[in-house]
Amino acid sequence: MEWPGQFNVNGKLKLISSIRSTVVLRSIKIIEKNSMNFTIAISKSRTPYQKNIWLLSFTVLFALSWLNSIIGTTDMSNWLLENTLSFIFVFFLIGTYRSHQFSDLSYLLICIYFCLHVYGSKYTYAENPFGYWLQDVFHTSRNHYDRIVHFSFGLLLAYPMREMFLKWLKYPTWVAWLLPIEITLSISAFYELIEWAVADVFFKEHGASYLGTQGDIWDAQKDIFLAFCGAIIATTIVSLVKKTFKIYEAE
């Protein structure tokens, strides 16, 4: 028997969920429209470079950071070694821009990561002033700036990788979730092999400054683990945001 005014709880919950999803999606559109078209992975359009104030700002910021790092570097040979992959990645972004453009959020995350990287290359990772400041504040046994950058590799670049797999390569959603974590782990391990080759085979005179192990025999393993954790945290955050706000539209 139904009492007058009785309502269907499940139906009401579904209605609330539907309304919340609609509000979130409309909010995203309003933010994109009123925030100088700041795009994210699910945005259907991309703003051309010449009209994209965000991308222009990121370019200027990174260019100034890179210029500052090379002008004030304490070890030019190490700077060149540290920035070899940076040159390759920048050329990759430029070369693929016309056919495949990331969202502004991905470019922001990429910019932050590479600013951290080039700042580390300015002084060498083991002698970074910010790392020394953290060492004094937290009374740690070593300069942990290199650990910050390795963690940031996974934390900041997992989202752009996920967007690439979804938007560029059209991989299934579950693959796009999993691959950034696996690739972060693989690239981190491969980078440690590159460091070994540079330090022990090709440029022995710059090996110590390039490696920056600071006496830790498990430095490579810890760097890989931190990048791995960063990628897991990044994908978890994105997953929780999408689940919380019911953002399920096709990507």
N, C-alpha and C positions, 0 to 999 in steps of 0.2 A: 504493500500500500504506500502511495506517495502522498506526503503531506503537501498542502498548498504552499507554493513558493519554494518547494524543494528543488535544488539544482544538481546537475550532474557534475561531480567534482572533477572527474577525468576530463570532461569536455571543457570545463573552466580552465584547468591547467594547460590544456592544449591551446586554448584561445590566448592565454597569457603568454605562453611560449611563442606563439605565432606573432603576437603583437610586439614582443620584445625583439624578435628577429627582424621584423619590419622596421622598428625604430632604429636598431643598430645599423642596418643597411642604409637607411635614409641618412643617418648621422654621418656615415662614412662618405656618402655622396656630398653632403653639405660641407664636411671638412675639406674634401678635395676641391670643392668649388670655391670656398671662401678662404682657403689657406694656400693661395697661389698654386692650386692644383698639385698638391703633394700626393704622389701616387704610391700605392702599396702593391703587393703581388696580385691581389684580386682585382685591381683597377683594370678596366677594359681598354683604356686609352693611355697613351704616353705623350708627354709634351716634348716638342722638338727642342734640340739642344739650344739653339739660339734664343728661344723664348722661355727656357726653363731656368728660372732664377735660382732654384735649388741646386741644379747640376752645375751651373756656372759658379755658384758659391763654393761648392765642394771642390771644383777644379782649382779655384784660386787658393783655397785653404791648403790643399795638398801641395800645390806648386810652391807656395811660400814655405811650407814645412820641409819640403824636399830641398829647396834652395838654402834654407837655414841650416839643414843638416850637412850639406856639402861644404858650405862656407866655414862653418865652425867645427868641422870634424877634426878629431885628434889623431886619426889614422886613416889616410886616404886609401891605402891598399885594402884595409878591412872594409871601408865604406863601399868600395867597388864590389867586393865579394858579397857583402850583405845585400846590396841592391841589384844584383844580377837578376834575381827572380822578380824584383819589383819592375825592372824595365820590361821583362817579358810579359808580365801581367798587364801593365799599362798598354803595351802595344796590342795585346789581346782585346782589351776593352775598346780601344780605338778602332781596331780592325773589324770588330763584330758589331759596332754600334748601329750601322745602317740597317742591318738585317735583324739584329736581336738587341733590344734595349731593355735594360733592367728597370725596375721601379725606382722611384726616388728614395724609398726606404732602403732598398738594397745598396744603392750608390752611397747613401749616408753611412751604412755599416762598413762598406768597403773602404770609404774615405777614413773613417775613424781607425780602422785596423792598420791601414798603411801609414797613417800619421804616427801611430804608436811605433810601427816598425822603423820608419826612417829616423824617428827621434832616438831609437835605440842604436841605430847604425852610426849616429853622429859621434857617440862617445865609446862605442862597443857596449854590448849588453852587460858585460860584467862590471863596467865602470860607469854605469849610467847614474847621473846625479839624483834623479828622482828615486831610483832604486836605493841609493845610499840614504836618502832622507827617510824612506820607509824602513830601512834597516835600523836607523837610529830611533825612530818612533816606536817600532814594535820589538826592538832588541833582538832581531833575528841574526842568525849566524852567517848569512850571506846576502848578497845583493839579488833580490828576487825579481828584478825588472824583466829578465828573460822569461821567467815563469808567467808573468802577467801577459806578455805578448803571446806565448804559446796557448794559454787559456783563451785569450781573445781571438785567436785564430779559429777555434771551434765555435765560440760564442757568437762572434760577429759575422762569420762567413757561411755558417750553416744555412741561414735564411736565403742569401743570394743563390747558393747552390740549389736549394729546394725550388726556388723560383725558376732557375734555369731548367731543371728537370721537368717541371710542370708546364712552363710556358714555351720553352724553346723545343725541347725534345718530346713533349707530350707523353711523358711516362705516366703510368697509373699512380694514383695518389699515394698508395702505400709504399711504392717504390721511391717516390720523391721524398717520403718521410725517412726512409731507411738509408738511402744512398749518401746523404750528407754526413751522417755519422760514420758510415764505413769509409767514405773517401777522406774525411778528416783524419781518421785513424791511419789510413794508408799513406796519405801525403806526409803526415807527421813522421811516420817511420821512414819513409823514403828521404825526407829532409835530413834525418839523422844520419843516413847513409851518405848523403851529400857532404854533410859536415865532416864525417870521418874521412872521405876521399880528399876533401880540401885540406884537412889538418894533417893527414898522415901520408898522402901520396903526392898531391900537386903543389901545395903551397905550405910547406912545413914551417917556414919562418913566420907565417901568420896563423898557424894552427891554434895556438893557445888563446889568442884574442878572439878568433872566430868561434871556437867552441864555447868558451865561457863557462866551463864546467865548475870552476871555483872549487876544485878538489872533491866534488861529489861524484862518486863512481856510478851512481844510479841517475845521473842527470838526464841522460837520453830517455830512459824509461819514464821518469817523472814528467818530462816535457810532453811526451806522447800521451800519457794518461790525462794531463791537464787539458790538452786540446780535445781529447775524447770526451771528457766531462763537460767542457764548454759546449760542444755540439749537442750533447744530450740535453743540457739545460735549455739551450736555444730552441730546439724542436719541441721540448716539453712546454715551454712558455707559449709558443705559437699554438700548440694543440689545445692548451687550456683556455686560451683566449677565444679560439674558434668554438670550442665546446661550450664555454660559458655564455657566449653571445649568439650561439646557434647559427654560426656562419657556415652554411653547408652548400652554398651555390657552387656550380661547376667552375673549375679553374682550368 
